[in-house]
Amino acid sequence: MSEKGAKEPRAKKQAQAQGGKDDARQRDGKAKAKPAAKADAAPARAPEAPRDPDYVPRFRKRYDEVVRPQLVEEFGYKNPLQAPRIKKVVLNIGAGEAAGDQKKIQSAVSDLTAIAGQKAVVTRAKKAIATYKIREGLPIGVKVTLRKDRMYEFLDRLITIALPRVRDFRGLNGRSFDGQGNYALGLKEHIVFVEIDYDKTENVWGMDIIINTSARTDAEAKALLKGFQFPFIN
């Protein structure tokens, strides 16, 4: 065999080997490009708009400018910081009749979250009650605790919008204090809040609202809530 004939097969093999390497590089390039394409396909999550640092809820401003001075004058506090204030508001929906029905529990979570403007959590039974077919750990309700700005915003909507929409509303019981300055009230229908679309609501829930204050007596707590225009009838 001539020297030229021996070189041709050798060159052919080198070309095939080089072509195989090029194909491998192309496959690696495609494999590396796939995650990038997937990442590009995922929509970017829009950042939440920051709140105005100068924003003050209307009821918070009312407390500083109207309610606190009235309390200082009425009870003779030597220091304005002694005046009672609202510490937190707890909202609770008891869904005992829906115990074990995950769909209804999630519906209650969604509704309470819309009302409060804050994620509600599921409450579970601490012990089993055979009479009501409730097992320990079974979801039986939802609740949310509001503080600071969201607390004042909720109270504003409660007093100015929700309570006037209650059917046959005649005022709040002024004796529903617990002796330690905390007040509780109940609503038969949570749909009185404008955040709830009645046509899309599958269940109508009753709701408990507990207002925790720093007042030492019920008289101080009542005067505090009156300053926020709570419509007491007694």
SULBEL-V974371 format. One record per backbone hydrogen bond with DSSP energy under -0.5 kcal/mol. NH is the residue of the N-H (numbers start at 1). CO is the residue of the C=O. If there is no record, write none. Layout:
nh	co
NH	CO
NH	CO
This chain:
nh	co
6	2
7	3
8	4
9	5
10	6
11	7
12	8
13	9
14	10
15	11
16	12
17	13
18	14
19	15
20	16
21	17
22	18
23	19
24	20
25	21
26	22
27	23
28	24
29	25
30	26
31	27
32	28
33	29
34	30
35	31
36	32
37	33
38	34
39	35
40	36
41	37
42	38
55	52
61	57
62	58
63	59
64	60
65	61
66	62
67	62
68	63
70	66
71	67
72	68
73	69
74	70
75	71
76	72
77	72
82	79
83	80
87	85
87	212
88	212
89	146
90	210
91	89
91	144
92	208
93	142
94	92
95	93
95	140
98	95
99	96
100	139
101	98
102	100
105	101
106	102
107	103
108	104
109	105
110	106
111	107
112	108
113	109
114	110
115	111
116	112
117	113
118	113
121	143
123	141
125	138
129	134
132	129
133	130
134	129
135	133
137	125
138	135
140	123
141	123
142	93
143	121
144	91
146	89
150	147
151	147
152	148
153	149
154	150
155	151
156	152
157	153
158	154
159	155
160	156
161	157
162	157
163	158
165	161
165	162
166	163
169	166
172	231
174	172
176	173
177	175
178	182
183	211
184	176
185	209
187	207
190	205
192	189
193	190
196	193
197	195
198	196
200	197
201	197
201	198
205	203
207	187
208	92
209	185
210	90
211	183
211	209
212	88
212	210
213	211
214	85
221	217
222	218
223	219
224	220
225	221
226	222
227	223
228	224
228	225
229	226
230	225
232	230
233	172
234	172
